[in-house]
Amino acid sequence: MKKHLIVVGGPTASGKTALAIEIALHFQTEIISADSRQFFKELTIGTAKPSSDQLSQVKHHFISSHSIVEEFNAADFGTHATKTINSIFEEKDFVVMVGGSGLFIDAVIKGFDELPTSDLETRNRLQSLLNSEGLESLQSMLLELDPVSHGRIDLNNPRRVIRALEVSIVSGTPYSTQLGNRKKEVNEWNIIMTGIDFPRAALYQRIDQRTTQMILDGLIDEARSVIAFRDKNALQTVGYKEAFMHLDGIISLPETERLIAQHTRNYAKRQTTWFKRYHEMKWLSPDKPFQQFKDSLSG
């Protein structure tokens, strides 16, 4: 019998977790998390992990599975997630994968050729340029070497910008052209892609409300607990960067909240652009999305 991988994607705060759980319960199956920050056990509030109640309803994989001191990139996830999915398929006909990290989802459903290995000399040179001339200098360099990546990745994330530049420089070809290379061996799954299409104003309001709740839930204390690891890749992300600025005495708490909400809205816009590339994606309205999803299958 054909195996079906249901991918629930889309921007942050769009209700992916709740929809994925409803779908998994319906098919009595398990969930693969494809959120590049929820892998890390030290990060909970700032990554909007599923609640303990949600985790108790359905078995989740790749939630709190790694430490922030570990490197775990899209290629690693693609390898491990594919093995886990095939293992679940030994007993189930459906698996649900949910997340807003398009690159990690692509690593599973498309696969990538291996990227060039890291070049320490090039990376150190780029890091020195970042320290001396600022992030804008690297952004300009990326625009020249790889305009596609410049328009696609999080330009406020120095790690992402440096990695795209590093691969482009070492390989001699743009980073973006190497991400679309398919593996020769493709999984013979039926891929069903869906997501909730919130109107932008409503989505931004949800982001603002969630940011306020994160602050109330103790995001600053969580950031304080991991500040010794602030240079790790896992913490070069929205929420923690602003919290560290507050802990450094650079910005006030209200400004911290404002910047987190603003940067999260920017991130959601980039996520939406990414997922709109999938022409096969079935977009659901926020009103009773699970019922719409079931109807789309029968239709």
Residue pairs with C-beta under 8 A, 6 or more apart in sequence:
1 93
2 93
2 189
2 190
3 89
3 93
3 94
3 95
3 188
3 189
3 190
4 93
4 94
4 95
4 189
4 190
4 191
4 192
5 85
5 94
5 95
5 96
5 97
5 108
5 109
5 189
5 190
5 191
5 192
6 23
6 27
6 94
6 95
6 96
6 97
6 192
6 193
6 194
7 34
7 96
7 97
7 98
7 105
7 109
7 191
7 192
7 193
7 194
8 16
8 19
8 20
8 23
8 96
8 97
8 98
8 99
8 194
8 195
9 16
9 34
9 98
9 99
9 100
9 102
9 105
9 193
9 194
9 195
9 275
9 278
9 281
10 16
10 100
10 195
10 196
10 197
10 271
10 272
10 275
11 100
11 198
11 203
11 267
11 268
11 269
11 271
11 272
11 275
12 48
12 100
12 207
12 264
12 267
12 268
12 271
13 48
13 203
13 206
13 207
13 210
13 264
13 268
14 195
14 196
14 198
14 203
14 206
14 268
15 196
15 198
15 286
15 289
16 98
16 99
16 100
16 195
16 196
17 50
17 54
17 98
18 54
19 98
19 194
19 196
19 284
19 289
19 290
19 293
20 31
20 96
20 98
21 31
21 50
21 54
21 57
21 58
22 290
23 96
23 290
23 293
24 30
24 31
24 58
24 96
25 57
25 58
26 290
26 294
27 92
27 93
27 94
27 96
28 92
29 58
29 88
29 92
29 94
29 95
29 96
30 58
30 59
30 60
30 61
30 88
30 92
30 95
30 96
31 58
31 59
31 60
31 61
31 95
31 96
31 97
31 98
32 60
32 61
32 62
32 81
32 84
32 85
32 95
32 96
32 97
32 98
32 108
33 39
33 60
33 61
33 62
33 63
33 97
33 98
33 99
34 62
34 77
34 81
34 97
34 98
34 99
34 100
34 101
34 104
34 105
34 108
35 47
35 98
35 99
35 100
35 101
35 104
36 74
36 77
36 99
36 101
36 103
36 104
37 43
37 46
37 47
37 234
37 237
38 47
38 48
38 49
38 62
38 63
38 64
38 99
39 62
39 63
39 64
39 65
39 66
39 72
39 77
39 234
40 47
40 64
40 66
40 67
40 68
40 234
41 64
41 65
41 66
41 67
42 67
42 68
42 225
42 226
42 229
42 234
43 49
43 68
43 222
43 226
43 234
43 235
43 240
44 64
44 222
45 214
45 217
45 218
45 219
45 222
46 214
46 219
46 222
46 223
46 237
46 239
46 240
46 243
47 239
48 210
48 214
49 63
49 64
50 60
50 63
55 63
61 81
61 84
62 77
62 80
62 81
62 84
66 72
68 226
68 229
68 232
68 234
68 235
69 229
69 232
71 233
74 101
74 103
74 104
74 106
74 107
74 112
75 107
75 112
75 114
75 115
77 104
77 107
77 108
78 104
78 107
78 108
78 111
78 112
81 97
81 104
81 107
81 108
82 108
82 187
85 95
85 97
85 108
85 187
85 189
86 187
88 95
89 95
89 189
97 105
97 108
99 105
100 271
102 271
102 274
102 275
103 179
106 112
106 179
109 191
110 180
110 182
110 183
111 182
111 183
111 185
111 186
112 178
112 179
112 180
112 181
112 182
112 183
113 178
113 181
113 182
113 183
115 167
115 171
115 175
115 178
115 179
116 167
116 170
116 171
118 166
119 166
119 169
119 170
122 166
122 169
122 170
123 162
123 166
126 138
126 162
126 165
126 166
127 162
129 137
129 138
129 141
130 137
130 138
130 158
130 162
135 155
135 156
135 158
135 161
138 158
138 161
138 162
138 165
139 150
139 155
139 161
141 165
142 149
142 150
142 155
142 161
142 164
142 165
142 168
143 150
145 165
145 168
145 169
145 174
146 164
146 165
146 168
146 174
146 175
146 176
148 174
148 176
148 177
149 164
149 168
149 174
149 175
149 176
152 176
152 270
152 273
152 274
153 160
153 161
153 164
154 160
154 267
154 270
155 161
156 238
156 263
156 266
157 236
157 237
158 236
159 233
159 236
160 236
163 175
164 175
164 176
165 175
167 175
167 178
168 174
168 175
171 178
191 280
192 282
192 297
193 278
193 280
193 281
193 282
194 281
194 282
194 283
194 284
194 293
194 296
195 275
195 281
195 282
195 283
195 284
196 283
196 284
196 285
196 286
196 289
197 283
197 284
197 285
197 286
198 206
198 286
202 286
203 268
204 265
204 268
207 261
207 264
207 265
207 268
208 261
211 257
211 260
211 261
211 264
212 257
214 239
214 260
215 253
215 256
215 257
215 260
219 239
219 243
220 243
220 246
220 247
220 253
220 256
222 243
223 239
223 240
223 243
223 244
223 246
223 247
224 243
224 247
226 235
226 240
227 244
227 247
229 235
230 240
230 244
235 241
235 244
238 260
238 263
238 264
238 267
239 260
239 264
242 251
242 256
242 259
242 260
242 263
243 256
243 260
245 251
245 256
245 259
246 252
246 253
246 255
246 256
251 259
275 281
282 293
282 296
284 292
284 293
284 296
285 292
